[in-house]
Amino acid sequence: MAKTQYLSALEEWHVQRVATLTKPDGWLSVAGLEWLKPGTWRFGSAADNDIVIPHIPAHAGAIAHDDHGIVSVRLDSSANGTIDGQSLAEAKLSATGAPTLVAFGTTSFHLIERGGRRALRILDSDSRNRQTFSDIPRFPVDPSWRIVADWVALESPRPFEVDSVIGTTSTVLVTHKAVFSHNGSSYELWPTHGTPDAPMFVLRDGTSGTETYGASRFLVGEVASSEIVLDFNKAINPPCAFTDFATCPLPPSENRLTIRIEAGEKLPRFQAAI
């Protein structure tokens, strides 16, 4: 691909990246995370609720979490809420596929599961972060950081313990690793997320915590047979760079590189709140 075509394609990718972040249900709208325990929990904007959610009716309904992990919602008749866009009184909440969405105007919530724990992820399309987001600065595009690496299959899957910013740990089985060289030195990266065709690497490098987000950046590779394209110009901030209520994975020690990867996204910018 000619350099001009590459730069044009990369700019289109960045525009789409920002559009996804800033849409009403994007990461910038995530405004809360409420962990659930077995029991019945009243929710609404009033302070006497078990779960207080701003910008919804004072007493909007109740969440029931049974001992078998089934979570359901019941809405108060006066709350004018919807479940998956319908005026339903109650429903079981699903966290798989397209999660069940409970909405009140600009505010909504759905169920998530992390390491056997369940929580309500709360979104507000009028959130402070969405209103004050400015842009995502990037390092100047450097085509030398678009690397075609060896995609090395392991003799047997290797288990990785993946920690998260919320203190949970999960085990994933890794079947391949990416091996590449840059400026005469060899490196390896291990994918812990993504799909077989588009594995995702959670990594840190010498810019982390200064120019780039401290916890990690994410990079999605493009597999082609025994090779994988690692375009570090597409290294992105994790969701937890845009909201305090994400559950981002942390990089394994093998993906904590000492080199400075001066490519991809820097820390996002937000305007000062008025």
Buried (B, 14 or more C-beta within 10 A) or exposed (E): EEEEEBBEEBEEEBEEBBEEBBEBEBBBBBBBBBEBEEEEBBBBBBEEBEBBBEBBBEBBBBBBBEEEEEBBBBBBEEBEBBBBEEEBEEBEBBBEEEBBBBBBBBBBBBBBEBEEBBBBBBBBBEBEBBBBBEEBEBBEBEBEBBBEBBBEEEEEEBEBEBEBBBEBEBEBEBBBBBBBEBEEEEBBBBBBBBEEEEBBBBBBBBBBEEBBBEBBBBBBBBBEEEBBBBBBBBBBBBBBBBBEBBBBBBBBEBBBBEEBBBBBBBBBEBEEEE
